[in-house]
Amino acid sequence: ALAAAARCRVELIGRTPLDDGTGGYHEPAHATDLPALRAALAARGGLSIAEIEREAGRVLARREIAATLAEVHDAGGRAGYRALDVRDAEAVQQAVKETYATYGRIDGVVHAAGVIEDRLLAEKDPVSFERVYGTKVDGARALLSALRRLPQLPAFTVMFGSVAAVYGNRGQADYAAANDALARLGRLWRSDTGSRTVTVHWGPWAPVGAHGGMVGPELGREYARRGIELIDPEEGVLALLRELAWGEPETDEVVLTASGR
């Protein structure tokens, strides 16, 4: 959407390497969804169930990245991608520095990294909690620290939060805490720098096309049972663009849902 609106260049960061690093390995191209991938990988033999699950997830992630890069190009923009973990402050600093040096500017930043590992608090492993919390919070700290070193700050910074931070959600104590802290970092960043900064506390998005989003079939059924509607992806994108274009500069948190819940 940003590429279509501004014909801009989009630099994407994610943890998944586009090169699988296996040399002669070939992905099962005929397997187009998760069940088919599991079956194809199992048929090759030599992999445990856990290894099949991890590899299937990596294959789908690589495909989604490639599809996103193609979509940006088709929309009239240009796109680049580099693989790193946003919790790695040194790697983030280098990526931001190199991007600014190459293009002479960074106009806007969206921090959308997130991990969901829902469990009731009594069942939550501390390592899992730290993974969920750190991806949001440590990632934001690393990114904002790198931006602060630039000769000129971006015109806007967007943090992708969650409605769970505002209303809470069963099984998401870690995710709620992470997004609440994320919003606090965004508020401090706006106060310190005076730059347009907003944390968007999203409700759940509906899947569309190849983009499954973060709501699987089981969770989708639970939301339907509770009367929670899913955000239409096109409307969600437009809502964010409207907020950036016409939102009040002093507003640093907004809640965007489809059903008001």
N, C-alpha and C positions, 0 to 999 in steps of 0.2 A: 504493500500500500504506500509506503514512503517512497519507494522507487517510482511508482506510477504518478504520485503527486508532485515529486520534485526532480525526477530524473537524476537522483543522487547516487553516490557510491555508498554501498553498505559493507562495512567490515564486520564480519561475524566471528565470534569466539565460542568454542565449545570444547568439551572434553574428548570427543570421539575423533580419533585420527581417520582421515579419509583413506589413507593407505593402511590396509589391515596388517601389514608387516609380515605376511606369511609366505612371501615369495611366490610360489607356484599355486597357491590356493585360489580356487575359483568359487565365487558365491553361486548358490543354486538359483539362477536367474528365473527359472520357471516357478519358483515358490514365491508368491506375491503377498502372502500374509503370514501372521505368526504361526498358526497351526501347520500350514504347508512347510514353513521353514523348519519347524521342529521335526516334522516327519522326514524331510529331506536330509537333515543333519543326522538324525537317528539312523537312517538307512546307510549312511557311510560307515557307521560303526566306530568304536574306539573312544566315544565320548560319553561321559556320565550325564545324568539328567541335568545336573546343575550346569555342566559345561555347555550342553545343548541350549539351555535357557539363556546363558550369558552370550553365546555366540549369535543366537537368533536376535537378541536385543541389539548387539553391535551391528549386525547386517542391516536391520531396519533403521538404525540411527544413521548409518552411512548413506543409505538410500534417501532418507529424509533431507539430509544436508545437501546432497547433490540436487534433489528436487527443488529445494529452496533457492539455491544458487541459480538454477535455471529459471525459476519464477521471477526472481529479481531482474534477470537479463531480459526476459520476455516482457516485463512491465516497463522497460525503458531505462532501467538503471544498470549499474555495474556492481559486482559483488566479489568479495574476497573472503577467505576463511582461513583461520589458523587454529590449531588444536592446542589448548592448554587448560589447566584447571584454574578457575578464577580465585581459588583460595591461595594460589601461589603468587604472593605479592611481587616477587622479583620478575616472574614471567609476565604478569599483567603490566608492570611498569615498562618493561621492554616493548611489549606490544603497543601500548599507547604512545610511547616515545617514537617508535618506528613509524607508526601510522601518521602522526603529526609531522614528522620529518619528511615523509614521502609526499603528503598532499598539502602541507602548509596550513591545515585547519582541521578541526573536528567540530562539526556544527551541533551535533546532538548525540546523546548517549542513552541507551536503554539497557538497564540491568535486569535481565529476565531469567537468570539462572535459578534453578530450583530443583529440589529432590523431595519426593514424597515417599515416606515409608511408614504409613499409618499403623499405629498400634495403640491400644489402651495404655495409659501411663504405667500401670502395674506390670505390663509386659514389655515396656520399652527398654531396649538395650542402650546403655550410655553411649556406646560408639555410634549407634544409629542416630541417636539424638544429636550428637555432635556433627554428624555428616549432614543431616537436614539443616540444622541451625547454621553451621559454618558455611555451607554453600551460599546461603543468602547473606549472612552478616559479614563473615570474613571476606567473602567475595566483594561486597559493597565497600568495605574498608579499603581493600587493595585497589579497587577501581578509583575511588574518590581520592585516595592518596596519590595515585598516578596522575589524575587530572589536575590536581593542585600544583604539580610541577610544570605544567604547560605554560607557554608564554601567554596564551589566551584561553579562558575557560569556554566550554561549549555553551551555546545559547540556551539549551535546555537539557535537563537530566530527568529521566523517568525511571522509577523503581517499580517493578512488578511485585505488588504485595498480594494479599489474599483476604477475602471476606472473613476467613477464619481468625485473622488478627483482630477483627472488630467485634464479631459475635461469638467466636469460639466454634469448635466443631468436634464432635465425638471422635476420639482416636487421633486428633491432630494437635496435641499439646505442643509438640516440637515445632510443627509448621506454624502454628499460631504465634508462638514466642518468637520465632525467626522473623516473621513478617512484621510483628509489632516493633521489634528492634530495628528492622530495616527502615520502617517509617520514621523512627526516631533519628536515625542517621541522616535520612533525607531532609528532615526538618532542621537539623544542625547545619547541614551543608548549605541550605538556602539562607539560613541566618548568617553564617560565616561569610558566604561569597556574594549574596544578593542575586544569584542566578536563578532562573526559573527552574524549579525542582518540584516534582509531584510524585507521590507514591499512589499508585492505582491499586486499590483493594478489589481485585476481580472476584466475581462469583464464578461458578464452573462454566467452562466453554463447551459447546457442542462440537463433536468431531466433524470434520469436513474433508472429503476427498482422501488424500493420502495422509492428512494430518489428523492423527488420532487424539491429539491433545492429552490431557491428564485425567480424562474421565473414561474409564473402561466400561464394558457392558454391565458388569456387576454393580459398579458405583452408579452408573447411569440409572439402573433399575431402582436403586435405593433412593436416589434423588427424586425420581418420579413418584415413588411411594410417599415421600415426604412433601410432595407438591413443590419441589424446587425446580424451576425451569432453567434450562441451559442457555447461555448467551449465544446468539447467532453470531458466527465469526465475522461476517461482513459488518454487522451493526457494532460489534465490539471494537473493530478497527476504527470505524467512523467515530465512535464515542471518544476514543483516545485522541484522534486528530482534532476533533472539536474542542476537547479540553486544552490541548496545546495551543490552538489558535485563539480561542475566546475565553478560556478559563481565567479566573482572577489570579494575578501573579502571587498574591499572598496566600493562596490556598495550596497547602502542601500535602493534603491527603484527600482522596475522593474514593467513594465506594460505588462500583458499577456492577449491577446485577440485572438479571432478566426478570426476576420475580419479586424483588424487594425483600428477599429472605437471605 
